[in-house]
């Protein structure tokens, strides 16, 4: 065999080696997110899920063992459904779930109504003003979340800025009760999570092809018709992404209801905190967290399945 044949064989071996390395590298890159989710999401959830079937005790840890071990080894499985049963027997828990769903859903809609015009305006602004507007959107993140909530406590207080302005303008005779109300919770959630709505919407709107708008206008469509028939349908991925980014953390929010809502604002995040750290009932708190996670993950899985089905049909 000549040198040319040897070089061809060597080249083939090199290509196969590069192909194997490329496959291993792709598997590594794809597997890293799954490994991360398994270690920091699935494993902690399984631990919490296991604790939810235990009974509370005074000790360390403050719950009974999941397995009963005898001298000869494994004896029996010790599990109870009393914690989940208690969630549906006590009005406190399902009332907290319903209130959390109502507040989180309403705040998400408010963020969408405020964020969509903002994102649309930023996407249609020319450079360099667009970067300045985006900077203003993310600027609150440079300040501590807790400090921003405390600032709203000052502004919504009886003698805060808002009440002083209302009294000065003669719109009210005496200060209004704004703090420690659901209204204050809505303001805190909308203010804190509005950027999470604006940024996905901006990404979706910025990618829109303006030629589609011009084509619709040439066909005689009015601006409102262009928006509802072209812009709005094409921005649905941004709407869904923004709504999920707002609704999911708002549903389990603890700081804002505690500081702005007061003692009567029993959202499920605060109930969860009280069960873990005040009542020291870890099994019941784990059951509350498990149900909360199911309420969040199940709709997302159903939505993703419907999206995959629509993609296959199209």
N, C-alpha and C positions, 0 to 999 in steps of 0.2 A: 504493500500500500504506500502510495506516495505521500509527500508532505501535505499536499492539498487535502487528501482524504483524512489525514490525522487532524488537520486544522478544522475540517468540517465536523468531525466527531467531537473535538474539544469545544467547538462553538455550541454544538447541541447540548453537551453536558452542562455548559455554562448557562444556557437558556433554561434548562430544567432546574438547575440549582437556584437561579434567580426566581423562577416561577414558584418553587417551594417556599423560598424566603418571603416572596410577596404574599402568598396565601397565609403563611404563619403570621406575618405582620398585620394583614387584614383581620384575621381572627383575633389577634391581640387587641387591635383598636376597637373592634366590635364588642369584644368580651369585657373590656374595662368598664363601660357603663353598667353592664349587668352585674359585674362583680361589686361595683360601688353600691348599686341598689340592693344587692343581696346582703352586704355587710351592714349598711346604715339604714335600710328600710325594712327589708323582709325579716332579718334576724331580730331586730328590736321589736317588730310587730308580733312575731311568734312568741317572744318572751312575755310581752304584755297580754297576748291572747291566752297563754298558759296560766298567767296569774289570775285572769278573770274567772277561771273555774275553781279557784281556791277559796278557803274561808279565812276571814281576818282573825288574827290572834295578836296577843301582846308579846312581842319578841322581836328578834332580828334574824331574818326578815319578818315583817308583820303579816305573814300569811302562811297557811299550812303548805306542806310539801305536796307536790303533784303526784309523786309516786310513794307508795308505802313499802318500805324495805323491811324484810324479816331477817332472821339470822341466816337463813339458807339462801337469801337473795331477794329478788323481786317478789312481792306478795300480791299487791292489787293496786289498781289505779284509783286515786282519790280525786274525784272531780264532782262539782256541783253546778247546777244551773240556777241556783238561788239568786245570784247577782243579776243575771239577765231578767229573771222573773220579777225581781224587785223594781227594775227600771220601769216596767209596765204597770206595776201596782201603785207606785207613788206618783202623785200628780206633778211633783217638782221636776222630775227628769224629762218627761215628754213635753211638759210646758216649756222647759228650757230649750229643748230641741226645736220646738215650733217657733219660739221667739227668736232663736238664733237664725233659723231659716228665713224668717220674715225680715229681720234686720239685714242679714247678709244679702238676701235677694233684692230688697229695696235699695240698699246702698250700691249694689252692682248696677242696677238700672240707672240710678242717679249718676254714677261714674260714666256710664255709657252715653247718657244724654249730654253730659258736660265734656267728656273726652273726645267724642267723635268730631264735633266742630273744631276743637282745638287741634286734633291730629290732621284734619282736612286742611285747615288753614296753614299749619306748618308745612305739610307736604306740597302745598301750592306756592309757598314763599320761595323767592330766589335766594341763592347764596350771596353773601355770607350770613344773611339774616336768619336763614334756616338753622344754622349751627347755634346761633345765639339763642333762639327760641328753644331748641332742644336742651341747651345748657340750663335755661331757666326751669325746664321741666324736671330735670334731675338734680337741680341745686338743693332742694330740701333734704336729699339723702346725705348731704355733707354734714348735716346736723343730727344729733342723737334723736332717735325716735321718741324716747321718753321725754326729752326736753321739749319737743314739739307738742306733745300731748299736754305737758304742764303749761305751756304757753296758752293753749286753748282753755285750760282751767282758769287762767288769769283773765282772759278776754271774755269768757262767758259768765264770770262771777257776778254777784249782786252789784258790786261797785266796779265792774270791769269796764273795758273800753266800749263794748257794744251797748251795754245798758246806759252808760254815761252819754253816749251819742244819741240814743233814743230819747232819753229824758231831755237833753239839751235841745233837740229838734221839736220837742213837744208832741212826739208820737205816742208817748205814754206818760202817765202821771207819776208812776212809781216803777222801780226796777222790776223787770220780769224774771221769772224763775227759768233760766236757761240751762244752768248747770244742774247735773244729776237728773237728767231727763233723757228720754229716747232721742229727742231732737239733738242733744249734745253728742250722743253716740253716733248718730248719722253724720253729723258734721266731722267728727274725728275720723271716722272710717273713710268717708269720701275724700277728705283732705289727705289722709295718709296713703291711700291706695289709688288715687287718681293717676299718678304717673304709670302705674302698672297697666292701666287701661289705655293711656295715650300712646305709649311706645309701640305695642303690637299693632294698634290701629295705624300709626304713622308708617310702619314698615309695609303694611298691606296697601295703604293708599299711595305711598310713594312709588310703588312698583307698577301702578296702573298705567296702561298705555293711553296717553291722551288722544291718540288718533281715533280710538273708539268713541270718545266724546264728540270729536269733530264729525265722524261718520254719522253718528246719531243725530247731530244737529243739522247736517246736510239733508238728512231724510225727513226733516221737519219736526223732530222731537223738541219739546220745550225743555228748559233747564231742569225743571222738576221731574219730568219724565226721564231725562237722561240720568238723573241721580238715582231714581228708584229702579230703573231698568238696567243700568250699566254699573254705576259706581257702587251702589249698596250691595248687589249680589257678589261682585268681585271682591268686596272687602269683608265678606263673611268669615274667612279664616282669621282675620285680625280681630273681628268682633268676638268670635268664640274664644280665641286665645286670651284676649283682654278680660272677658267675663270670668274665665277660669282663674286667671291670676288674681282677680279681685275677690271672687266669691269664696274660694277655698280658704285663704287665710282669714277673711272676715268672719267665716262661720265659726272658727275656733278662736277668735280674738279674745284676749284676756285683759290686756293693759287698758285699752280704751274703755270698755264697759266698767272696769273697776274705778278708773279715775274720773271719767266724765259721766258715767251712768249712775254711780252711787250704789247703795245697798240693794235697791229694788231692781237693778238691771242684772237679772240672773240669766246671762247667756251661758251656753254650755261650757265655754272655756273657763269661766269663773267657777262653775260647779265642779268641773274637773280638778281645778286647783284646790278647792276647798276639800274635796274628798281625799286627795293625795296628802296634803300638807296640814290641814286643820283636823280632819276626822281620822286621818291615818288609816283609812279603809282602802288599801291598795287593790284588793280584788274588785270592789265595786267601782272604783275609779278606772280600773283596767276595762271593765265591762262598758263603762261610759265611753271610753276612748275607742273601743272596738266598734261599737255601734256608730260612733261619729265617723270613723274611717270608712265603714261600709256605706254610709250615706254619701260620702265624697267619691269613693272609688267606683261604686256600682254605676252611677249615671255616666261617669267618664268612660267606663268600659262599654256600656251600651251605645254611647255616642260614637266611639271609635269603631265599633263593629258596624254601625250603620254607615259610617263614612267609607269603610273598606268595601262594603257591599255596593254602595253607590258608585265607587270607583271601578269596580269590576263590571257593573252593568253598563257604565259609560264607555 
